Amino acid sequence: MRNRTGVEGFSPWDLNNLQDCFDAILDASRLDKSSEEADEVAQALILAYKNGVRDRDELIRIAAPVKWKDG
């Protein structure tokens, strides 16, 4: 989606999808939304989405904190 300046942005559907993934990761990993790790999760989600990843499970796998992935 492009805005009036020609810069690509996120649609409401995109934002809902990203928020759902973000919330799922934070709930599962028990991270606080204001933590530095939560910021890193958000950045990873946005980067993956900008690179074309749309599958919810794949977004969560990519953006999950390393220590959560390690168990």
LUMPALO-914787 format. One record per residue: residue number from 1; chain; z, x, y of N, C-alpha, C, O in turn. Coordinates in steps of 0.2 Angstrom, whole numbers. Each point is the difference from the previous one (the first is absolute). Last residue first. Example, Ala and Ser with C-alpha at 12.3 -4.5 7.8 and 13.67 -1.06 7.14 Angstrom:
# LUMPALO-914787
r dofi->2 | zaba->A | nw->35 | nu->64 | nv->-11 | caw->1 | cau->4 | cav->6 | cw->3 | cu->-4 | cv->5 | ow->1 | ou->3 | ov->6
r dofi->1 | zaba->A | nw->-1 | nu->-1 | nv->-34 | caw->0 | cau->-4 | cav->6 | cw->0 | cu->4 | cv->6 | ow->3 | ou->5 | ov->-1
//
This chain:
# LUMPALO-914787
r dofi->71 | zaba->A | nw->122 | nu->73 | nv->-113 | caw->5 | cau->-3 | cav->-4 | cw->7 | cu->0 | cv->4 | ow->5 | ou->-3 | ov->-3
r dofi->70 | zaba->A | nw->-28 | nu->11 | nv->10 | caw->3 | cau->4 | cav->-5 | cw->6 | cu->-3 | cv->-4 | ow->2 | ou->3 | ov->-5
r dofi->69 | zaba->A | nw->-13 | nu->-14 | nv->23 | caw->-5 | cau->1 | cav->-5 | cw->3 | cu->4 | cv->-6 | ow->-2 | ou->-1 | ov->-6
r dofi->68 | zaba->A | nw->15 | nu->-2 | nv->25 | caw->-1 | cau->-6 | cav->-3 | cw->-4 | cu->0 | cv->-6 | ow->1 | ou->-2 | ov->-5
r dofi->67 | zaba->A | nw->0 | nu->20 | nv->20 | caw->6 | cau->0 | cav->-4 | cw->1 | cu->-7 | cv->-4 | ow->3 | ou->0 | ov->-5
r dofi->66 | zaba->A | nw->-21 | nu->3 | nv->20 | caw->-1 | cau->5 | cav->-5 | cw->7 | cu->-1 | cv->-5 | ow->-1 | ou->0 | ov->-6
r dofi->65 | zaba->A | nw->-8 | nu->-21 | nv->21 | caw->4 | cau->7 | cav->1 | cw->0 | cu->4 | cv->-7 | ow->0 | ou->-3 | ov->-5
r dofi->64 | zaba->A | nw->-20 | nu->-15 | nv->10 | caw->7 | cau->0 | cav->-2 | cw->3 | cu->7 | cv->1 | ow->-3 | ou->5 | ov->-1
r dofi->63 | zaba->A | nw->-20 | nu->-12 | nv->5 | caw->4 | cau->0 | cav->5 | cw->8 | cu->1 | cv->-2 | ow->4 | ou->1 | ov->4
r dofi->62 | zaba->A | nw->-23 | nu->-4 | nv->-20 | caw->-2 | cau->6 | cav->5 | cw->6 | cu->1 | cv->5 | ow->2 | ou->6 | ov->1
r dofi->61 | zaba->A | nw->-1 | nu->-24 | nv->-16 | caw->1 | cau->6 | cav->-4 | cw->-1 | cu->6 | cv->5 | ow->3 | ou->5 | ov->0
r dofi->60 | zaba->A | nw->-6 | nu->-27 | nv->9 | caw->7 | cau->2 | cav->-2 | cw->1 | cu->6 | cv->-3 | ow->4 | ou->4 | ov->1
r dofi->59 | zaba->A | nw->-26 | nu->-11 | nv->2 | caw->3 | cau->1 | cav->7 | cw->7 | cu->2 | cv->-1 | ow->3 | ou->5 | ov->3
r dofi->58 | zaba->A | nw->-14 | nu->-13 | nv->-22 | caw->-2 | cau->7 | cav->2 | cw->3 | cu->2 | cv->6 | ow->2 | ou->6 | ov->1
r dofi->57 | zaba->A | nw->1 | nu->-28 | nv->-8 | caw->4 | cau->5 | cav->-4 | cw->-2 | cu->7 | cv->1 | ow->4 | ou->5 | ov->0
r dofi->56 | zaba->A | nw->-15 | nu->-22 | nv->12 | caw->7 | cau->0 | cav->2 | cw->3 | cu->5 | cv->-4 | ow->4 | ou->4 | ov->2
r dofi->55 | zaba->A | nw->-30 | nu->-2 | nv->5 | caw->4 | cau->-3 | cav->-6 | cw->8 | cu->1 | cv->2 | ow->2 | ou->6 | ov->1
r dofi->54 | zaba->A | nw->-20 | nu->2 | nv->13 | caw->2 | cau->-7 | cav->1 | cw->4 | cu->-2 | cv->-5 | ow->4 | ou->-5 | ov->1
r dofi->53 | zaba->A | nw->-15 | nu->29 | nv->11 | caw->4 | cau->-3 | cav->-6 | cw->2 | cu->-7 | cv->2 | ow->4 | ou->-1 | ov->6
r dofi->52 | zaba->A | nw->-17 | nu->16 | nv->9 | caw->-3 | cau->-5 | cav->-4 | cw->4 | cu->-2 | cv->-6 | ow->-3 | ou->-4 | ov->-4
r dofi->51 | zaba->A | nw->8 | nu->19 | nv->23 | caw->-4 | cau->4 | cav->-4 | cw->-3 | cu->-5 | cv->-6 | ow->-4 | ou->2 | ov->-4
r dofi->50 | zaba->A | nw->20 | nu->-10 | nv->20 | caw->-6 | cau->3 | cav->4 | cw->-5 | cu->3 | cv->-4 | ow->-6 | ou->0 | ov->1
r dofi->49 | zaba->A | nw->26 | nu->-6 | nv->-12 | caw->-4 | cau->-6 | cav->2 | cw->-6 | cu->2 | cv->4 | ow->-5 | ou->-3 | ov->-1
r dofi->48 | zaba->A | nw->21 | nu->20 | nv->-4 | caw->-4 | cau->-2 | cav->-6 | cw->-4 | cu->-6 | cv->1 | ow->-6 | ou->-1 | ov->-2
r dofi->47 | zaba->A | nw->19 | nu->8 | nv->20 | caw->-5 | cau->5 | cav->-2 | cw->-4 | cu->-2 | cv->-6 | ow->-6 | ou->0 | ov->0
r dofi->46 | zaba->A | nw->25 | nu->-13 | nv->6 | caw->-6 | cau->-1 | cav->5 | cw->-5 | cu->5 | cv->-2 | ow->-6 | ou->-2 | ov->1
r dofi->45 | zaba->A | nw->25 | nu->4 | nv->-14 | caw->-3 | cau->-7 | cav->-1 | cw->-6 | cu->0 | cv->5 | ow->-6 | ou->-2 | ov->-3
r dofi->44 | zaba->A | nw->20 | nu->20 | nv->6 | caw->-4 | cau->1 | cav->-6 | cw->-4 | cu->-7 | cv->-2 | ow->-6 | ou->1 | ov->-2
r dofi->43 | zaba->A | nw->21 | nu->-1 | nv->20 | caw->-5 | cau->4 | cav->2 | cw->-5 | cu->1 | cv->-6 | ow->-6 | ou->0 | ov->0
r dofi->42 | zaba->A | nw->26 | nu->-12 | nv->-3 | caw->-5 | cau->-3 | cav->4 | cw->-6 | cu->4 | cv->1 | ow->-5 | ou->-3 | ov->0
r dofi->41 | zaba->A | nw->23 | nu->13 | nv->-11 | caw->-4 | cau->-5 | cav->-5 | cw->-5 | cu->-4 | cv->5 | ow->-5 | ou->-1 | ov->-3
r dofi->40 | zaba->A | nw->19 | nu->17 | nv->14 | caw->-5 | cau->3 | cav->-4 | cw->-4 | cu->-5 | cv->-5 | ow->-6 | ou->1 | ov->-1
r dofi->39 | zaba->A | nw->24 | nu->-9 | nv->14 | caw->-6 | cau->2 | cav->5 | cw->-5 | cu->3 | cv->-4 | ow->-6 | ou->-1 | ov->1
r dofi->38 | zaba->A | nw->25 | nu->-3 | nv->-13 | caw->-3 | cau->-6 | cav->1 | cw->-6 | cu->1 | cv->5 | ow->-6 | ou->-3 | ov->-1
r dofi->37 | zaba->A | nw->21 | nu->21 | nv->-2 | caw->-4 | cau->-2 | cav->-6 | cw->-4 | cu->-6 | cv->0 | ow->-6 | ou->0 | ov->-2
r dofi->36 | zaba->A | nw->21 | nu->5 | nv->19 | caw->-6 | cau->4 | cav->1 | cw->-4 | cu->0 | cv->-6 | ow->-6 | ou->0 | ov->0
r dofi->35 | zaba->A | nw->21 | nu->-21 | nv->7 | caw->1 | cau->7 | cav->-3 | cw->-7 | cu->4 | cv->1 | ow->-5 | ou->-3 | ov->1
r dofi->34 | zaba->A | nw->11 | nu->-22 | nv->4 | caw->0 | cau->5 | cav->5 | cw->1 | cu->7 | cv->-2 | ow->0 | ou->5 | ov->5
r dofi->33 | zaba->A | nw->0 | nu->-23 | nv->-20 | caw->-6 | cau->-1 | cav->4 | cw->-1 | cu->5 | cv->5 | ow->-5 | ou->2 | ov->3
r dofi->32 | zaba->A | nw->19 | nu->3 | nv->-26 | caw->1 | cau->-4 | cav->6 | cw->-7 | cu->0 | cv->5 | ow->-3 | ou->6 | ov->0
r dofi->31 | zaba->A | nw->5 | nu->-3 | nv->-28 | caw->-1 | cau->3 | cav->6 | cw->2 | cu->-5 | cv->6 | ow->-2 | ou->-5 | ov->0
r dofi->30 | zaba->A | nw->0 | nu->3 | nv->-26 | caw->6 | cau->-1 | cav->4 | cw->0 | cu->4 | cv->7 | ow->6 | ou->3 | ov->2
r dofi->29 | zaba->A | nw->-23 | nu->-7 | nv->-20 | caw->3 | cau->7 | cav->1 | cw->6 | cu->0 | cv->4 | ow->4 | ou->5 | ov->1
r dofi->28 | zaba->A | nw->-16 | nu->-25 | nv->-6 | caw->1 | cau->3 | cav->-6 | cw->3 | cu->7 | cv->1 | ow->4 | ou->2 | ov->-5
r dofi->27 | zaba->A | nw->-9 | nu->-15 | nv->24 | caw->5 | cau->-4 | cav->-4 | cw->1 | cu->4 | cv->-7 | ow->6 | ou->1 | ov->-2
r dofi->26 | zaba->A | nw->-22 | nu->8 | nv->17 | caw->7 | cau->0 | cav->3 | cw->5 | cu->-3 | cv->-4 | ow->5 | ou->3 | ov->-1
r dofi->25 | zaba->A | nw->-28 | nu->-6 | nv->-5 | caw->2 | cau->7 | cav->-1 | cw->8 | cu->1 | cv->2 | ow->4 | ou->3 | ov->-3
r dofi->24 | zaba->A | nw->-14 | nu->-24 | nv->7 | caw->1 | cau->1 | cav->-7 | cw->2 | cu->8 | cv->-2 | ow->5 | ou->0 | ov->-4
r dofi->23 | zaba->A | nw->-11 | nu->-6 | nv->27 | caw->6 | cau->-4 | cav->-2 | cw->2 | cu->2 | cv->-8 | ow->5 | ou->1 | ov->-2
r dofi->22 | zaba->A | nw->-26 | nu->7 | nv->10 | caw->5 | cau->3 | cav->3 | cw->7 | cu->-3 | cv->-2 | ow->5 | ou->4 | ov->-2
r dofi->21 | zaba->A | nw->-24 | nu->-15 | nv->-4 | caw->0 | cau->6 | cav->-4 | cw->6 | cu->4 | cv->3 | ow->4 | ou->3 | ov->-4
r dofi->20 | zaba->A | nw->-9 | nu->-22 | nv->15 | caw->2 | cau->-2 | cav->-7 | cw->1 | cu->6 | cv->-4 | ow->5 | ou->1 | ov->-3
r dofi->19 | zaba->A | nw->-14 | nu->1 | nv->24 | caw->7 | cau->-1 | cav->1 | cw->3 | cu->-2 | cv->-7 | ow->5 | ou->2 | ov->-1
r dofi->18 | zaba->A | nw->-29 | nu->2 | nv->3 | caw->4 | cau->6 | cav->1 | cw->8 | cu->-1 | cv->0 | ow->4 | ou->4 | ov->-3
r dofi->17 | zaba->A | nw->-18 | nu->-23 | nv->1 | caw->-1 | cau->4 | cav->-6 | cw->4 | cu->7 | cv->1 | ow->4 | ou->1 | ov->-4
r dofi->16 | zaba->A | nw->-6 | nu->-15 | nv->23 | caw->4 | cau->-3 | cav->-5 | cw->0 | cu->4 | cv->-6 | ow->6 | ou->0 | ov->-3
r dofi->15 | zaba->A | nw->-21 | nu->7 | nv->19 | caw->7 | cau->1 | cav->2 | cw->5 | cu->-3 | cv->-5 | ow->5 | ou->3 | ov->-1
r dofi->14 | zaba->A | nw->-28 | nu->-7 | nv->-2 | caw->2 | cau->7 | cav->-1 | cw->7 | cu->1 | cv->1 | ow->4 | ou->4 | ov->-3
r dofi->13 | zaba->A | nw->-12 | nu->-25 | nv->9 | caw->1 | cau->1 | cav->-7 | cw->1 | cu->7 | cv->-2 | ow->5 | ou->1 | ov->-4
r dofi->12 | zaba->A | nw->-9 | nu->-6 | nv->27 | caw->6 | cau->-2 | cav->-2 | cw->1 | cu->0 | cv->-8 | ow->6 | ou->2 | ov->-2
r dofi->11 | zaba->A | nw->-22 | nu->17 | nv->11 | caw->0 | cau->-8 | cav->1 | cw->7 | cu->-2 | cv->-2 | ow->4 | ou->4 | ov->-2
r dofi->10 | zaba->A | nw->-10 | nu->20 | nv->13 | caw->2 | cau->-3 | cav->-6 | cw->0 | cu->-8 | cv->1 | ow->2 | ou->-2 | ov->6
r dofi->9 | zaba->A | nw->-18 | nu->22 | nv->7 | caw->7 | cau->-2 | cav->-1 | cw->1 | cu->-4 | cv->-6 | ow->-4 | ou->0 | ov->-5
r dofi->8 | zaba->A | nw->-15 | nu->17 | nv->20 | caw->2 | cau->-3 | cav->-6 | cw->8 | cu->-2 | cv->0 | ow->4 | ou->4 | ov->2
r dofi->7 | zaba->A | nw->-20 | nu->-1 | nv->20 | caw->5 | cau->4 | cav->-4 | cw->2 | cu->-4 | cv->-6 | ow->1 | ou->-6 | ov->1
r dofi->6 | zaba->A | nw->-15 | nu->-1 | nv->18 | caw->-4 | cau->4 | cav->-5 | cw->5 | cu->4 | cv->-5 | ow->-3 | ou->3 | ov->-5
r dofi->5 | zaba->A | nw->9 | nu->-18 | nv->24 | caw->-2 | cau->7 | cav->2 | cw->-4 | cu->4 | cv->-5 | ow->-2 | ou->6 | ov->1
r dofi->4 | zaba->A | nw->10 | nu->-29 | nv->-4 | caw->-5 | cau->0 | cav->5 | cw->-2 | cu->7 | cv->3 | ow->-5 | ou->1 | ov->2
r dofi->3 | zaba->A | nw->14 | nu->-3 | nv->-27 | caw->2 | cau->-3 | cav->5 | cw->-5 | cu->1 | cv->6 | ow->-6 | ou->2 | ov->-1
r dofi->2 | zaba->A | nw->3 | nu->-2 | nv->-27 | caw->-1 | cau->4 | cav->6 | cw->3 | cu->-5 | cv->6 | ow->-1 | ou->-6 | ov->0
r dofi->1 | zaba->A | nw->3 | nu->8 | nv->-29 | caw->0 | cau->-4 | cav->6 | cw->0 | cu->4 | cv->6 | ow->4 | ou->5 | ov->1
//
